[in-house]
Amino acid sequence: MGEMIFLQPVFKEVLWGGDKLQTMFGYSIPSNHTGEGWMISAHPKGDCQITEGSYKGETLSWLWKNHRELFGGLDGEVFPLLVKIIDAKDHLSIQVHPDDAYAAVHENGALGKTECWYVLDCEPDSTIVVGHNAKTKEELKAMIAEKRWMDLIQIRPLHKGDFFQINPGTVHAIRGGSVILEIQQSSDITYRLYDYDRLQDGKPRELHLDKSIDVIRCPHEDAATESQAETGEGFTSTRLVSCPFYTVTKVHVSGTAVFSQNQPFQMISVFEGEGFFDKKPVKKGMNFLIPSGYGSYTVTGNLEFMVSSVN
């Protein structure tokens, strides 16, 4: 049976952050420039602490290292996934991520970064950057050299409930006025292509143009996503994506529903409403793990949550 593993988020203060992690989710945040909550993370730059139960006070990386049976005995030096909530009060830089092969060579053996975004909230008329308009590497290099950023990037309208899969090599940027649930490989490697010429502490933030050009895929292709809804007793579930690194499914429970934990582990992110997982009270903004071998669990209440697992 085991026990669910509840985690304390790690918050990150950034140039473009805001206060929504407090106003929307009730978290105590370090400042009104808090851009990220690392909700489920064993990354060295943000290792979540376990808040209750047998492993209270230990970190997720400690649990991964010492109790691999809770994760189905998976191989790997590092816990493979990372869940964040991003509050973009202002535009993030336009960026691109490497894949595992490129990162292994150029970033000291780190994982690459495949990620996906679910839009929890956004202001009217919000937009997001996914993709670019260069047909070839030569055209890409020319547009970058000429700083034709607005010609290069693909800006799309954004709505609450939108979902995007961002494969390595995809030019992308979350823009101001959006709050996003991000599920990704456990990596903190980002190549910054353009930062709107902003200054931080009086100087521009570092750009990574050569590496960006190396990894950007030309021409851009949208990644495949799914949205096939399945309805059962007390719930509707919609699988959003299944890629080599993770499967992500959105679930809405109204009343009582029973689910089974048959993955190496499941990561749960509650993003609307409140209720109970077995007898544990949960509410919007809570993130936790259900370990290997847990079996079936009963969810009651009126709530929406994301279930993420490794593939």
C-alpha positions in Angstrom: 0.0 0.0 0.0 2.6 2.6 1.0 1.8 6.2 1.6 1.4 9.3 -0.5 4.4 11.6 -0.5 3.6 15.3 0.0 6.3 17.9 -0.8 7.1 21.4 0.1 7.7 23.6 -3.1 10.9 25.5 -3.7 10.2 29.0 -4.9 12.4 31.0 -7.4 12.5 34.8 -7.5 13.1 36.1 -11.1 12.9 39.3 -13.1 9.6 38.4 -14.7 7.8 36.8 -11.7 4.7 38.0 -9.8 2.5 37.1 -6.8 0.1 34.6 -8.3 1.6 31.6 -6.4 0.3 33.4 -3.3 -3.0 34.9 -4.6 -4.1 31.8 -6.6 -2.7 29.0 -4.5 -2.2 30.4 -1.0 1.5 29.8 -0.8 3.8 31.9 1.3 6.3 33.3 -1.3 9.6 35.1 -0.9 8.5 38.3 -2.8 6.2 39.7 -5.5 8.8 38.6 -8.1 8.3 34.9 -7.6 8.2 33.3 -11.0 8.4 29.6 -10.3 7.3 27.1 -7.7 9.2 23.8 -8.2 6.4 21.6 -6.9 7.9 18.1 -7.4 11.6 18.3 -7.9 14.8 16.4 -6.9 17.0 18.7 -8.9 20.1 20.1 -7.1 18.9 23.7 -7.8 15.5 22.9 -6.0 15.2 19.7 -4.0 11.7 19.5 -2.4 11.4 18.4 1.2 8.8 15.8 2.3 6.3 17.4 4.6 4.7 14.5 6.5 4.7 10.7 7.0 7.6 8.2 7.4 10.1 10.3 5.4 9.2 13.8 6.8 12.1 16.2 6.6 14.0 14.2 3.9 14.4 15.4 0.4 13.0 13.9 -2.8 16.5 13.2 -4.0 17.3 11.4 -0.8 14.2 9.3 -1.3 15.1 8.5 -4.9 18.6 7.5 -3.8 17.7 5.4 -0.7 14.2 4.0 -1.5 14.2 3.2 -5.2 11.5 0.6 -4.5 9.0 3.4 -4.1 9.7 4.3 -7.7 9.3 0.8 -9.2 13.1 0.2 -9.0 13.7 2.5 -12.0 17.2 3.0 -13.2 19.0 6.3 -13.4 21.2 8.6 -11.4 18.6 11.3 -11.1 14.9 11.5 -10.5 13.7 11.9 -14.0 10.9 14.6 -13.9 10.2 18.0 -12.5 6.8 19.8 -12.0 6.6 23.6 -11.8 4.0 26.2 -11.6 5.2 29.3 -13.5 3.8 32.8 -12.8 4.8 35.0 -15.7 3.9 38.6 -14.8 6.2 39.7 -17.6 7.5 38.0 -20.8 10.1 35.2 -20.3 13.0 35.3 -22.7 12.7 33.6 -26.1 14.6 30.3 -25.6 15.2 26.8 -26.8 16.3 23.5 -25.0 18.7 20.8 -26.0 17.9 17.1 -26.2 19.6 14.5 -24.0 22.4 13.8 -26.6 23.4 17.4 -27.0 23.2 18.2 -23.3 25.3 15.1 -22.5 28.1 16.5 -24.7 27.8 20.2 -24.1 26.4 20.4 -20.5 28.5 18.0 -18.5 26.2 15.0 -18.9 23.0 16.8 -17.8 19.6 15.7 -19.1 18.1 17.6 -22.0 14.8 19.3 -21.6 11.5 18.1 -23.1 8.6 19.9 -21.4 4.9 20.5 -21.7 2.6 23.4 -20.6 -0.9 23.4 -19.3 -2.4 26.9 -19.0 -3.9 27.3 -15.6 -4.9 30.9 -16.1 -4.2 33.9 -18.4 -5.3 37.4 -18.9 -7.6 38.3 -21.9 -5.7 38.6 -25.2 -2.6 36.8 -23.8 -0.2 35.2 -26.3 2.6 32.6 -26.2 5.6 31.9 -28.5 5.8 28.4 -29.9 7.9 27.9 -33.1 9.6 30.0 -35.6 9.4 30.9 -39.3 12.8 30.1 -40.6 12.8 27.4 -43.3 16.5 26.6 -43.1 19.5 27.0 -40.7 20.8 29.7 -43.1 17.6 31.7 -42.9 17.6 31.2 -39.1 21.2 32.6 -38.8 20.4 35.5 -41.1 17.2 36.5 -39.1 19.1 36.2 -35.8 22.1 38.3 -37.2 19.7 40.9 -38.4 17.7 40.8 -35.1 14.5 40.3 -36.9 12.9 38.7 -33.8 9.3 39.5 -34.6 9.6 38.1 -38.1 11.3 35.0 -36.7 9.0 33.9 -33.8 5.5 32.4 -34.0 3.2 34.2 -31.6 -0.1 32.4 -30.8 -3.2 33.4 -28.9 -3.5 31.8 -25.4 -6.5 30.6 -23.5 -7.0 28.9 -20.1 -6.9 25.1 -20.6 -4.6 25.2 -23.6 -1.9 22.6 -23.7 1.5 22.6 -25.5 4.2 19.9 -25.9 7.6 21.6 -26.3 10.1 19.2 -27.7 13.9 20.0 -27.7 14.8 22.3 -30.5 11.5 24.3 -30.3 11.8 28.0 -30.1 9.4 29.0 -27.3 8.5 31.6 -24.7 5.9 32.0 -22.0 4.6 35.6 -22.1 3.3 38.0 -19.5 -0.1 37.5 -17.9 -0.1 33.7 -17.8 0.1 31.0 -15.1 1.3 27.6 -16.3 1.7 24.1 -15.0 4.9 22.7 -16.5 5.9 19.0 -16.5 9.4 18.4 -17.8 12.5 16.3 -17.7 14.5 17.2 -14.6 16.8 19.7 -16.3 17.6 23.3 -15.8 19.3 23.9 -19.2 17.9 26.7 -21.2 19.5 28.5 -24.2 18.4 32.1 -24.3 17.9 33.4 -27.8 16.5 36.9 -27.2 15.6 38.8 -24.0 13.9 42.0 -25.3 17.2 43.8 -24.4 16.2 43.8 -20.8 18.7 44.7 -18.0 19.2 42.8 -14.8 21.4 44.6 -12.2 22.3 47.1 -15.0 23.4 44.6 -17.6 21.7 42.3 -20.2 21.3 38.7 -19.3 23.5 36.3 -21.1 22.4 35.0 -24.5 23.4 31.6 -26.0 23.2 32.2 -29.7 25.6 29.6 -31.0 24.1 26.8 -28.9 20.6 28.0 -29.8 21.4 27.9 -33.5 22.9 24.4 -33.0 19.8 22.9 -31.5 16.9 24.8 -33.2 15.0 22.5 -35.5 14.4 24.0 -39.0 11.7 24.1 -40.2 9.5 24.2 -37.0 7.0 21.4 -36.6 4.3 21.3 -33.8 4.7 18.4 -31.4 1.9 15.8 -31.3 -0.6 16.1 -28.5 -3.8 14.2 -27.7 -7.2 15.1 -26.2 -9.2 11.9 -26.2 -11.6 12.1 -23.2 -12.7 9.0 -21.3 -15.6 9.1 -18.9 -16.0 6.7 -15.9 -17.9 6.6 -12.6 -17.4 10.0 -11.1 -14.7 11.2 -13.4 -13.6 12.4 -16.8 -10.0 11.9 -17.9 -8.2 13.3 -20.9 -4.7 12.1 -22.0 -2.9 15.2 -23.2 0.5 13.7 -24.3 2.6 10.6 -24.3 6.2 11.1 -25.3 9.4 9.1 -24.6 9.8 10.8 -21.2 6.3 11.1 -19.7 2.6 10.7 -20.1 0.3 13.5 -18.8 -3.4 13.0 -18.2 -5.9 15.6 -17.0 -8.6 14.3 -14.6 -11.9 15.9 -13.4 -13.6 14.2 -10.4 -17.1 15.1 -9.3 -18.3 12.9 -6.5 -16.3 9.7 -5.9 -14.0 7.9 -8.3 -11.5 5.0 -8.0 -8.2 5.0 -9.8 -5.3 2.5 -9.8 -1.6 3.3 -9.5 0.1 0.9 -11.9 3.0 3.1 -12.9 6.5 3.1 -11.3 5.2 6.3 -9.6 2.5 8.9 -10.3 2.8 12.6 -9.8 -0.4 14.4 -8.9 -0.9 18.2 -9.3 -4.2 19.5 -8.1 -5.1 22.7 -10.0 -8.8 23.3 -9.2 -11.1 22.6 -6.3 -10.6 20.4 -3.3 -11.3 16.9 -2.0 -9.7 13.8 -0.6 -7.2 11.2 -2.0 -8.2 8.2 0.1 -8.6 10.1 3.4 -5.9 12.8 2.7 -7.4 16.3 2.3 -6.1 18.0 -0.9 -6.8 21.3 -2.5 -5.8 23.5 -5.5 -2.0 24.0 -5.6 -1.0 20.7 -3.9 1.4 18.4 -5.5 2.4 14.9 -4.3 3.6 11.4 -5.4 1.8 8.1 -5.2 4.5 5.4 -5.0 4.9 2.1 -6.8 2.7 -0.7 -5.6 0.2 1.7 -3.9 -2.7 0.0 -5.7 -6.1 1.6 -6.0 -7.1 4.9 -4.5 -10.4 6.7 -4.1 -10.8 10.4 -4.9 -13.8 12.3 -3.5 -14.8 15.9 -4.0 -15.0 18.3 -6.9 -11.5 18.8 -8.2 -9.3 18.8 -11.3 -5.7 17.4 -11.3 -2.9 16.3 -13.6 -1.5 12.8 -13.4 2.1 12.5 -14.8 4.1 9.4 -15.0 7.3 8.2 -16.7 7.3 6.2 -19.9 
